[in-house]
């Protein structure tokens, strides 16, 4: 399933994770992107599949090993 | 008139205008009530207030003159208040942008102020999120057991009285229909319509058949 807002939302999620430089929950990402949990979960799942973010329990953070390459590719 | 009071006028004006700017900002919008007295917002306003006082001291020796008739105030007061009003705009001055590796970098006073702005937004969001959770949790707990389809119908029914049908249509398609839980709808009401609407809906739901339906549903599954 693909939503029209997925790409900008994904970029927003990545930018927030990069700026905050700490793991965040889906709930906090929904709040910071001013989006719904469902939309954020959809984008986060795509980012997890692309190995750009990693999941530690309830928290998500950037995959440090992949981020240099993947992050630029996703953002620009 | 002593320079101190003129600087104070510039400071106060910039402080008030910056506060109004945050209040009206699209970013905080319906969440503003959560951060209105927070240290982060007050520090942000204080920063621009001090910048305005400094800017006034730079302009005061006569490098810039303002018509004495402006606002019917003596020139020095008009300059102090005018400085306070434009300080935020001056800090946002951007002469041109340099693009490198797909990233745009502003050249001007914006080169410095954007870091302060980004830092403020992050800090403010952190405070705002913490207070958001405290505020919204009782509402989430109250409706977490609600039967979702019935809850959606009740919300839609209540929102038909809202004066903006376009907003309701957008809210229905973007939040209510895809929502997988009552929590998402409650969060969405606060985000899109604000605290007063959320509290009105809560009062209405508490006084209607929703509570009866909840009791009946609970009774069936007991």
Contacts between the chains, C-beta under 8 A, distances in Angstrom:
chain1	res1	chain2	res2	distance
A	19	B	118	7.0
A	19	B	122	6.1
A	20	B	122	6.6
A	28	B	129	5.7
A	30	B	187	7.4
A	31	B	125	7.4
A	31	B	128	7.7
A	31	B	129	5.0
A	31	B	132	6.1
A	32	B	125	5.4
A	32	B	129	7.1
A	34	B	191	6.2
A	36	B	174	7.6
A	36	B	175	6.0
A	36	B	178	7.1
A	36	B	179	7.0
A	36	B	184	5.2
A	36	B	187	7.3
A	36	B	188	6.3
A	37	B	180	7.6
A	37	B	181	7.7
A	37	B	183	7.4
A	37	B	184	5.4
A	37	B	187	7.6
A	38	B	178	5.3
A	38	B	179	6.8
A	38	B	180	5.7
A	38	B	184	6.5
A	39	B	178	7.7
A	72	B	101	7.8
A	72	B	102	7.6
A	75	B	102	7.7
A	76	B	101	7.6
A	76	B	102	3.6
A	76	B	103	7.4
